[in-house]
Amino acid sequence: MTKTTTRLAPSPTGALHLGNLRTFLANYLLARQRGWKVLMRVEDIDGPRIKPGAAEEMLAELRWLGLDWSEPAVWQSRRMGQYESALARLAAMGAAYPCACSRKDALTASGAPHAEDGAQVYPGTCRGVYASAADASAAAGRPAAWRVKVTPEAITVADRFAGPRQFDLARTCGDFVVYRGEGLPAYQLAVVVDDAEAGVDAIVRGEDLLESAARQIHLRRLLGLAPEPAYWHLPLVVGPDGHRLAKRHGDTRLATYRQAGATPQRVLGLLAAWSGAIDRPREISMEDLLGRFDLDRMPRAPVVFIDADDRFLRGR
């Protein structure tokens, strides 16, 4: 029987902070408890946003915290051929088309619809317009992007934590970019190709990526990549303002707390409390946490980072 496989997939566009650490830890604990294979993938294709040395630092910090993985890390930046092949397949079947729109063009297109949450929906301005990427590039005066076609139908994400969710991509995003003008694959295409090739069939990540799951299911179906993985989308860690933990909430980088003297056991203790494994923050070992972690006790609402959490990590 094939072993269930999951992946940890940090993106080195910044440092590890407490919010994404909790998701990585929950993924790792669930995998250890259920005997899954754990892979590491470095998602380093976000162009100029990638910070030099950030990926190596992230891997070192995850190991410092006690996480490990089965095989050497896979780097997306070294897999461009696989992404180009996937794009070629989509284009050959007529499922993807070149787009001359800039980001601003897409946002200001006349009559561009909005999703229910206010997000802009691409109105299909370039669908069926250009015979080739060269034609689109000539019209734009810059390299063209590629978009995949979507259809007005419900895609169900059978999430095992958040519950089943339905998304109509024609209403939530419209035809979406799978290859950027600078010649880099978009997140959605890259992760679909990587997960399918690695046999990843269990994906644990933040609930902000639920709609992304619908996009990825759409791409998998177009490319004939079956079966679809199982998903667990977990609530985020947010600041007191209710927004996802970010720089505006202060310096919540793991590196900062390490420099302040926090031990792995202390960091695990806060993350354990945020995950419902213990009733309040206290130092805890990874092995102890493995015996206590229960996904059914994971809070269903976002966790709020407060000053007391910062003081705990700093030993105050």
C-alpha positions in Angstrom: 0.0 0.0 0.0 1.3 3.5 -0.9 2.3 5.6 2.1 0.4 8.8 2.5 2.7 11.7 1.7 2.5 15.4 2.8 4.9 18.3 2.3 6.1 21.3 4.2 6.5 24.2 1.7 8.0 27.4 3.0 8.5 30.3 0.7 11.7 32.4 1.3 10.0 35.7 0.6 10.7 36.6 4.3 11.5 35.0 7.6 9.5 32.3 9.4 7.1 33.9 11.8 4.8 32.4 14.5 1.8 32.2 12.2 3.2 30.0 9.5 5.2 28.1 12.1 1.9 26.9 13.8 0.6 25.6 10.5 3.9 23.8 9.7 3.9 22.3 13.2 0.3 21.1 12.9 1.1 19.5 9.5 4.2 17.8 11.0 2.4 16.5 14.1 -0.5 15.1 12.1 2.0 13.4 9.8 4.0 11.9 12.6 0.8 10.6 14.4 -0.6 9.0 11.2 2.7 7.7 9.8 2.8 9.9 6.8 5.9 10.6 4.7 7.0 14.2 5.1 8.7 16.0 2.2 10.3 19.5 2.1 9.7 21.8 -0.8 11.2 25.3 -1.1 8.9 27.5 -3.1 11.5 30.0 -4.3 10.1 31.2 -7.6 8.6 34.5 -6.6 11.3 36.5 -8.4 12.5 39.6 -6.7 10.6 38.9 -3.5 12.9 36.0 -2.7 15.4 37.1 0.1 19.0 35.8 -0.4 19.8 33.2 2.2 16.2 33.1 3.6 15.5 29.5 2.4 18.6 28.1 4.1 17.7 30.0 7.3 14.1 28.6 7.2 15.3 25.0 6.9 17.7 25.5 9.7 15.0 27.0 12.0 12.5 24.3 11.3 15.2 21.7 12.2 16.0 23.7 15.3 12.4 23.5 16.4 12.4 19.7 15.9 10.8 19.2 12.5 12.4 16.8 10.0 11.6 15.4 6.6 12.2 12.2 4.7 14.3 13.3 1.7 16.5 16.2 0.6 14.6 19.4 0.0 13.2 20.1 -3.5 13.7 23.6 -4.9 11.1 24.9 -7.3 13.7 27.1 -9.0 15.4 24.0 -10.2 12.3 22.5 -11.8 11.4 25.1 -14.6 11.4 22.4 -17.3 8.5 20.6 -15.6 6.4 23.7 -15.3 7.1 24.7 -18.9 5.9 21.2 -20.0 2.7 21.6 -18.1 2.0 25.0 -19.7 2.7 23.5 -23.1 0.1 20.8 -22.4 -2.5 23.3 -21.3 -1.8 25.5 -24.4 -2.0 22.5 -26.8 -5.4 21.4 -25.5 -6.7 25.0 -25.8 -7.1 25.3 -22.0 -4.6 28.2 -21.6 -4.1 31.4 -23.7 -1.6 34.3 -23.9 -2.7 37.5 -22.1 -1.4 41.0 -22.9 -3.0 42.6 -19.9 -0.9 44.2 -17.2 -2.0 43.8 -13.6 -3.4 47.3 -13.8 -5.2 46.5 -17.1 -6.9 43.5 -15.4 -8.0 45.6 -12.4 -9.4 48.5 -14.4 -10.9 46.6 -17.3 -14.3 48.1 -18.3 -17.1 46.2 -16.7 -14.7 43.9 -14.8 -16.9 42.0 -12.2 -16.1 41.6 -8.6 -16.4 38.5 -6.4 -18.6 38.4 -3.4 -15.6 39.4 -1.2 -14.8 42.4 -3.4 -11.9 40.8 -5.2 -11.5 41.6 -8.9 -12.6 38.9 -11.3 -10.7 38.8 -14.6 -13.3 39.5 -17.4 -11.6 37.4 -20.1 -10.3 40.4 -22.0 -7.7 38.4 -23.9 -9.5 35.0 -24.2 -9.5 34.1 -27.9 -7.8 37.3 -29.0 -4.2 36.3 -29.8 -3.0 33.4 -32.0 0.3 33.1 -30.2 2.3 34.4 -27.2 4.4 36.4 -29.7 1.3 38.3 -30.9 0.2 39.1 -27.3 3.7 40.2 -26.4 3.8 42.5 -29.5 0.5 44.0 -28.5 1.6 44.6 -24.9 5.2 45.7 -25.7 6.4 43.2 -23.1 6.4 39.4 -22.6 2.9 38.0 -22.3 1.5 36.0 -19.4 -0.6 32.9 -19.8 -4.1 32.3 -18.3 -6.1 29.2 -17.9 -9.7 29.1 -18.8 -12.3 28.5 -16.1 -16.0 27.5 -16.6 -19.0 28.6 -14.6 -19.4 25.5 -12.4 -19.0 24.7 -8.7 -15.8 23.0 -7.6 -16.1 21.3 -4.2 -13.1 21.3 -1.9 -13.9 18.4 0.4 -11.8 19.8 3.3 -11.4 17.5 6.3 -11.1 20.3 8.8 -13.0 23.3 7.4 -15.7 21.1 5.9 -16.8 21.0 2.3 -16.6 24.3 0.4 -17.8 25.1 -3.1 -16.2 27.7 -5.4 -17.3 28.9 -8.8 -14.0 30.1 -10.3 -15.8 32.1 -12.9 -17.3 34.2 -10.1 -14.4 34.2 -7.6 -11.4 35.0 -10.0 -12.1 34.3 -13.6 -9.4 33.0 -15.9 -6.3 33.0 -13.8 -2.6 33.4 -14.5 -0.6 30.2 -14.6 2.6 31.7 -16.1 3.8 35.2 -15.5 5.2 37.5 -18.1 8.6 37.3 -16.7 8.7 33.7 -17.6 8.0 32.2 -14.2 5.2 29.8 -13.3 2.5 31.0 -11.0 2.1 29.4 -7.6 -1.1 27.5 -8.6 0.6 25.7 -11.5 3.9 25.0 -9.8 2.4 23.4 -6.7 0.0 21.2 -8.8 2.9 19.9 -10.9 5.1 19.4 -7.8 2.5 17.7 -5.7 1.5 15.3 -8.5 5.0 14.3 -9.3 6.0 13.7 -5.6 2.8 11.8 -4.9 1.6 14.3 -2.3 -1.9 13.2 -1.3 -2.3 15.1 2.0 -2.1 18.9 2.1 -2.3 20.8 5.4 -2.1 24.6 5.2 -3.8 27.9 6.2 -7.4 28.5 5.5 -6.5 31.6 3.3 -5.6 29.0 0.6 -9.0 27.4 0.4 -9.9 29.1 -2.8 -6.5 28.2 -4.2 -7.4 24.5 -3.6 -10.3 25.0 -6.0 -7.9 26.5 -8.6 -5.5 23.6 -8.1 -8.3 21.0 -8.4 -9.3 22.7 -11.7 -5.7 22.4 -13.0 -5.3 18.8 -11.9 -8.4 17.9 -13.8 -7.2 19.6 -17.0 -3.8 17.9 -16.8 -5.3 14.5 -15.9 -3.5 14.4 -12.5 -5.5 12.1 -10.4 -6.4 11.3 -7.7 -7.0 14.7 -6.0 -5.3 15.1 -2.6 -7.0 15.3 0.7 -7.0 18.8 2.2 -6.9 20.3 5.7 -7.1 24.1 5.8 -6.5 25.4 9.3 -7.4 28.8 10.9 -4.7 31.5 10.8 -2.9 33.3 13.6 -4.0 37.0 13.5 -3.2 40.2 15.2 -5.5 42.1 17.6 -7.0 43.8 14.6 -8.2 40.5 13.2 -5.9 40.6 10.2 -3.3 37.9 9.3 -0.2 38.2 11.4 2.2 40.5 9.7 4.9 43.2 10.2 2.3 45.7 11.4 1.7 43.5 14.5 5.4 43.8 15.5 8.4 41.5 15.0 7.0 37.9 15.3 9.9 36.2 13.5 11.3 33.0 15.0 14.8 34.4 14.6 13.9 37.4 16.9 12.7 35.1 19.7 15.7 32.9 19.4 17.9 35.9 19.7 15.9 36.8 22.8 16.7 33.5 24.4 13.6 31.4 23.6 14.2 27.7 23.5 12.6 25.2 21.1 10.5 23.9 24.0 9.2 27.4 24.8 8.3 28.1 21.2 6.6 24.7 21.0 4.7 25.5 24.2 3.1 28.6 22.7 2.2 26.9 19.4 0.8 23.9 21.4 -1.5 26.2 23.4 -2.6 27.9 20.1 -3.3 24.4 18.7 -5.5 23.3 21.7 -2.9 20.6 22.9 -2.4 22.3 26.3 -4.5 24.8 28.2 -1.9 27.5 28.5 1.6 28.2 27.2 4.4 26.3 28.9 7.6 24.7 27.8 7.0 21.3 26.1 9.1 18.8 24.2 8.2 17.6 20.7 7.7 14.1 22.0 5.3 15.2 24.7 3.5 17.4 22.2 3.2 14.4 19.8 1.3 12.5 22.5 -1.0 15.5 23.2 -1.8 16.9 19.8 -5.4 16.2 18.7 -6.7 17.8 15.5 -10.2 17.7 16.9 -9.1 20.2 19.6 -7.6 22.6 17.2 -9.5 26.0 17.5 -12.0 26.5 14.8 -11.6 30.3 14.9 -8.4 32.3 14.2 -5.9 32.5 17.1 -5.1 36.1 18.2 -1.5 36.9 19.0 -1.4 39.1 22.1 1.2 40.8 24.2 1.2 38.0 26.8 2.4 35.6 24.0 5.3 37.9 23.2 6.2 38.2 26.9 6.0 34.4 27.3 8.5 33.8 24.5 10.8 36.4 25.9 10.7 34.8 29.4 9.1 37.9 31.0 
